[in-house]
Amino acid sequence: MDILKENERLDDLMCNDYHIIQDKTEYCFTSDATKLGNFVNAKKNDMIVDLCSGSGIVGIIVYLNHNPKSITFVELQKHLADMCERTIALNNFKNMKVINSKLQGINKEIGCGVYDIVVCNPPYKKEKTSILNEKESIAICKHQLTVTIEEIVKEASLLLKYGGSFYLVNKEAELVDLVCLCRKYNLEPKEIVVNTNNNKGNGTIFIKATKGGKSGVKIKFNAL
């Protein structure tokens, strides 16, 4: 297996000399993804699914922080799934697999109601609400062209076992809609971190929701 292809580079994960493959001409992960990975609280025996996994940064950070039982990456775009597979091989990570597939209905392929954690760094921008000025592969990562937030929340609920946790990042303006969607699919928000951006209302939010959880939420500001 060729580890690096044209236009690719190795980014240092700042942990035990591990690296992740990125393509400078394609979508590269942002600080939101690394913060989401660090927001996840996992146990040694947890089985985890990373939806919209891209090149794998969120799931890899969870792995480095907690060494869970398994991580399954689900990514629609073949070139990103391929980069994730090569990063896994490069670092000799264990108990990881990559599924190159749309996420709608993925529970039928990898298991319904069996996972402890589902995490997702989704495309933030709703379809037709902003101008698409990037190449298609980058636009898919930023805009909800191939999946909606509701489809993500629904699939996360189907994948999770009762008492499992769903972790999601999005824009501050979407908070109310996200809470409503989580409750619609039996995911009760338990922790919310709001990273403000100079009080402009366009900061980021990080949500942890529990499947079948009781009502009651903790809210923190600028904690990630």
HELIX and SHEET records of a PDB file:
HELIX    1   1 SER A   31  PHE A   39  1                                   9    
HELIX    2   2 ILE A   57  HIS A   66  1                                  10    
HELIX    3   3 LYS A   78  ASN A   91  1                                  14    
HELIX    4   4 ASN A  107  ILE A  110  1                                   4    
HELIX    5   5 GLU A  136  LYS A  142  1                                   7    
HELIX    6   6 ILE A  149  LEU A  159  1                                  11    
HELIX    7   7 GLU A  172  GLU A  174  5                                   3    
HELIX    8   8 LEU A  175  LYS A  184  1                                  10    
SHEET    1   A 2 GLU A   8  ASP A  12  0                                        
SHEET    2   A 2 HIS A  19  ASP A  23 -1                                        
SHEET    1   B 8 MET A  96  ASN A 100  0                                        
SHEET    2   B 8 SER A  70  GLU A  75  1                                        
SHEET    3   B 8 MET A  47  LEU A  51  1                                        
SHEET    4   B 8 TYR A 115  CYS A 120  1                                        
SHEET    5   B 8 LEU A 160  LYS A 171  1                                        
SHEET    6   B 8 THR A 204  LYS A 211 -1                                        
SHEET    7   B 8 LEU A 187  ASN A 195 -1                                        
SHEET    8   B 8 LYS A 218  PHE A 221  1                                        
END                                                                             
